[in-house]
Amino acid sequence: MNKTVSTLKKQGQIKSMELPDGWVECPLEKRTASDFLREFRSPESAEVKLSFYYRGKRIAPGGAADFLQVLSLPDHELSQEEFDSVDLVIRNASDPDFFLLSSSRTESINGKRVLVVEGIWRNGGLVDMGLFIDSDKTGSAVQEVHYQAPQKDYEHYVEEVEKSIKTIVWL
């Protein structure tokens, strides 16, 4: 049975975060990802998810330095050059064959600047809003938070998810 969790606690750099009402934690698949992935879904749809992910290894120093450079600037839309420079951070979302980009920007959430990348995964058609977080001030340990939903459902939930993200208290 899925249990409703109203407050997420101690998830990477997130000390706490209020989850949207009624969202339930997805059962973990039997694999080693339990330390690296937690997913919550809307009570109405198993396809509407909020995921917390850490890839388990650091990115290369050059990519880390580029990520820190982008995060060091005031909140802004990324230039194409900046977007290209964070390809190690955002992985497949940097490839137009995989991801139809609609926005890439930095945004401050309760005192911490994060990289926000929005678009649609070409394979499966899910709309994704990904937050990429520098978890230890090196730029190389990247924590991710993703809101994903089918195109028909994305707008229905995005406001409550954004409201939830604004409740993040960082460690």
C-alpha positions in Angstrom: 0.0 0.0 0.0 1.3 3.4 -0.9 1.4 5.8 2.0 0.7 9.5 1.8 3.7 11.6 2.8 3.0 15.3 3.4 6.5 16.4 4.2 9.7 15.0 2.6 12.6 15.1 5.0 16.4 14.8 4.5 16.6 14.0 0.8 20.1 15.0 -0.3 20.4 18.8 0.1 16.7 19.1 0.9 16.2 19.3 4.6 12.4 19.4 4.2 9.8 20.1 1.5 6.0 20.1 1.6 4.6 17.7 -1.0 1.4 18.3 -3.0 -1.7 17.2 -1.1 -2.4 13.5 -1.4 0.7 12.5 -3.3 2.0 9.1 -2.4 5.5 7.5 -2.5 5.9 5.0 -5.4 7.2 1.6 -4.3 10.8 1.1 -5.1 11.7 -1.3 -7.8 14.0 -4.1 -6.6 17.4 -2.5 -7.5 20.2 -0.6 -6.0 18.7 2.8 -6.8 17.0 3.1 -3.4 19.6 5.5 -2.1 19.5 7.5 -5.3 15.9 7.7 -6.4 12.7 8.5 -4.6 9.4 9.1 -6.5 6.1 10.4 -5.5 3.0 10.4 -7.7 -0.3 12.3 -7.9 -3.2 10.4 -6.4 -5.1 10.6 -9.7 -2.3 9.4 -12.1 0.7 7.1 -11.8 2.2 9.0 -14.7 2.4 12.3 -12.9 5.5 12.2 -10.7 7.9 14.2 -8.6 11.3 12.5 -8.5 14.4 13.1 -6.4 17.5 11.7 -7.9 21.3 11.6 -7.3 23.3 9.9 -10.0 25.8 8.4 -7.5 29.0 9.8 -9.1 30.5 13.1 -9.7 30.7 14.8 -13.1 34.1 15.8 -14.7 35.9 18.9 -13.3 35.4 20.9 -16.5 31.7 20.3 -16.4 31.5 21.1 -12.7 33.4 24.4 -13.3 30.9 25.3 -16.1 28.0 24.5 -13.8 29.3 26.7 -11.0 29.9 29.5 -13.5 26.3 29.4 -14.7 25.0 29.2 -11.1 27.3 32.2 -10.0 25.4 34.6 -12.2 22.1 36.3 -11.2 18.9 34.4 -12.2 18.7 34.4 -16.0 17.8 32.5 -19.1 20.8 30.5 -20.3 22.4 31.5 -23.6 23.1 28.7 -26.1 26.7 28.7 -25.1 25.9 28.4 -21.4 23.3 25.6 -22.2 25.9 23.7 -24.2 28.4 24.1 -21.3 26.2 22.2 -18.8 25.6 19.2 -21.0 27.3 16.9 -18.4 24.9 18.2 -15.8 21.7 17.8 -17.8 22.8 14.7 -19.8 20.2 13.6 -22.3 18.2 16.8 -22.0 21.1 18.5 -23.8 20.4 16.4 -26.9 17.7 17.7 -29.2 17.2 14.2 -30.6 16.0 13.2 -27.1 14.6 16.4 -25.6 12.6 19.2 -27.0 13.8 22.2 -24.9 11.4 24.9 -23.9 13.4 26.7 -21.2 16.7 26.6 -19.5 17.3 29.1 -16.7 18.7 29.7 -13.3 16.3 30.4 -10.5 16.8 31.1 -6.8 14.7 28.9 -4.5 14.8 30.0 -0.9 18.4 31.3 -1.1 19.9 28.6 -3.3 20.4 29.1 -7.1 19.5 26.0 -9.2 19.4 25.2 -12.9 15.9 24.7 -14.2 15.5 22.9 -17.5 12.0 22.4 -19.0 10.9 20.5 -22.1 9.4 17.4 -23.5 11.1 14.0 -23.8 10.7 12.9 -27.4 10.5 9.2 -26.5 7.3 8.9 -24.4 6.2 12.5 -24.7 6.5 13.4 -21.0 6.9 17.0 -20.1 9.8 17.5 -17.7 10.7 20.3 -15.4 14.1 19.4 -13.9 16.0 21.2 -11.1 19.7 20.6 -11.0 21.3 21.4 -7.7 25.0 21.8 -6.8 25.0 19.7 -3.6 28.4 20.5 -2.2 29.7 23.7 -3.7 32.0 21.8 -6.1 29.6 21.7 -9.0 30.4 18.0 -9.4 27.8 16.3 -7.2 24.5 17.1 -8.8 21.2 16.4 -7.1 18.1 16.4 -9.3 14.4 17.0 -8.7 12.1 16.3 -11.7 8.4 17.0 -12.2 7.2 14.8 -15.1 3.7 14.4 -16.5 2.0 13.6 -19.8 1.4 16.7 -21.9 -2.4 16.5 -21.2 -1.8 16.6 -17.4 1.2 18.8 -17.1 -0.6 22.2 -16.8 -3.1 20.7 -14.3 -0.4 19.9 -11.7 2.4 22.4 -12.4 1.1 25.1 -10.1 0.8 22.8 -7.1 4.3 21.3 -7.8 5.8 24.8 -8.1 4.2 25.8 -4.9 5.6 22.6 -3.3 9.1 23.4 -4.6 8.9 26.9 -3.1 8.6 25.2 0.4 12.1 23.6 0.1 14.3 24.2 3.2 17.9 23.5 2.3 20.4 21.8 4.6 
